[in-house]
């Protein structure tokens, strides 16, 4: 019999009538011949109310007791939902996370799932019951209640779908699908019929708001088709699966992260171990770093810039200033009035012209770019917060994301792969469900690097550079623009060896036109990439890379990051050594 997991968020269970409506939807699914597991969140703003109560009691409540408190919200919801199902004539049973057997680590308020028992759920389902599971919570090995942190109910739902080998995981919310950007910011945003796991990972972490990135990581890792739907209409919604809406489409969505803060550490020693020392200090404070940009150093010094969530800036600065003193850096600067605008698309990896199209759109809108970082499927630009809305609209219009795709794809529920016949293989697959999984560690040593130093920090410069580079037939891979102090910035890109001469001709012509300091280059660089699932939520990936390379005496020349990949550039002669080092460093988490 098919099995469906249905998750209902706080707005979908905000009052008795909405609870009854959700119960009717689950009963209809069961009457259609499915076994049904419901995952529910706390009612409406119940969690916010509980947090407020805790803060009235204590300025710094113990994390363990916060988990005890916050878990009660979902316990209320599951009991009421089970009553609603029974009142409508069907059979139901409610379970807390502990009663199901959701085992987590002991990191209170943001625990990770280690394993989930299916016996009790299977028994109830076989008895014809609708299982009502509390989202957001579990239990550690000492029987302490734990909560999963932001987006925890989504994570619970997709995790249950994974262990039960469900045919689909339906996420019911107050929106009717995943849009090309946040429709609250741009009314012209278009609902997509389908989006890929990787695209959704980038969009989820960039402020798309529909689902949290941890749940998407689960979906990708365990091949769970996720269906985002409205609780209040029967609109088909959006499928999150392996393939994008239109295979080969360069850009499928755009996103804005408004509340970013930029930190720059100037004149760091350009030697092995510097990045490790800096980011280890930050990681020790449990601060998640978003955008990391390190451009090519000069005269034995290099600048590193990165972004963090705005409300973590002060803690970040304390850690960074300590590291800067120990490393003998030139100084630390910051700006808490920046936002990040990004475009995302699987087809970006094989198509030229995406970067210059984005940069030209920003230039036409009068938006200056503070920093640039790229990955295979994402380009991000840091801009001033006052121009963030204009920036988002400009790039959304530039890629015509408001228009339906040429070949629309009908949203249908795809089937997950058949369960492995080897029982032990299943057990091994589900142990440590949220552990980091590295898909690949790769080396590309067929590229050269070009850097234009002292580029004017004004709108339109990056657009002109990459329009002319593209017009010359050069396929650009990495792009890094570091923060420019004093109205000047450094702009680097990598391209195939065979394109170096052409790239230099374009760069030198533009450097002269813009009055730049000059152009430097490397005939051979090595780009090392580590990609996988859990990169965002496992902040130690970059640290592990930096530690490995520092131990091997290999200097990191450039850095850029995304949700599914961390890229570093080192000297071309050190490429093979760096690859062997990274393969060994991530051997324990290879998929």
Buried (B, 14 or more C-beta within 10 A) or exposed (E): EBBBBBBBBBBBBBEEEBBBBBBBBBBEBBEEEBBBBBBBBBBBBBBEEBBEEBEEEEEEBEBBBBBBBBBBBBBBBBBBBBBBBBEEEBEBBBBBBBBBBBBBBEBBBBBBBBBBEBEBBBEBBEEEBBBBBBBBBBBBEEEBBBBBBEBBBBBBBBBBBBBBBBBBBBBBBEBBBBBBBBBEBBEBBBBBBBBBBBBBBBBBBBBBBBBBBBBBBBBBBBBBBBBBBBBBEEEBBBBBBBBBBBEEBBBBBBBBBBBBBBBBBBBBBBBBBBBBBBBBBBBEEEBBBBBBBBBBBBEEBBBBBBBBBBEBBEBBBEBBBEBBEEBEBEEBBBBBBBBBBBBBBBBBEEEBBBBBBBBBBBBBBEBBBBBBBBBBBBBBBBBBBEBBBBBBBBBBBBBEBBEEBEEEBEBBBBEBEEEEEEEEEBEEBBEBBBBBBBBEBBBBBBBBBBBBBBBBBBBBBBBBBBBBBBEEEBEBBBBBBBBBEEEBBBBBBBBBBEBBEBBBEBBBEBBEEBEBEEBBBBEBBBBBBBBBBBBBBBBEBBBBBBBBBBEBEBBBBBBBBBBBBBBBBBBBEBBEBBBBBBBEBBEEBEE
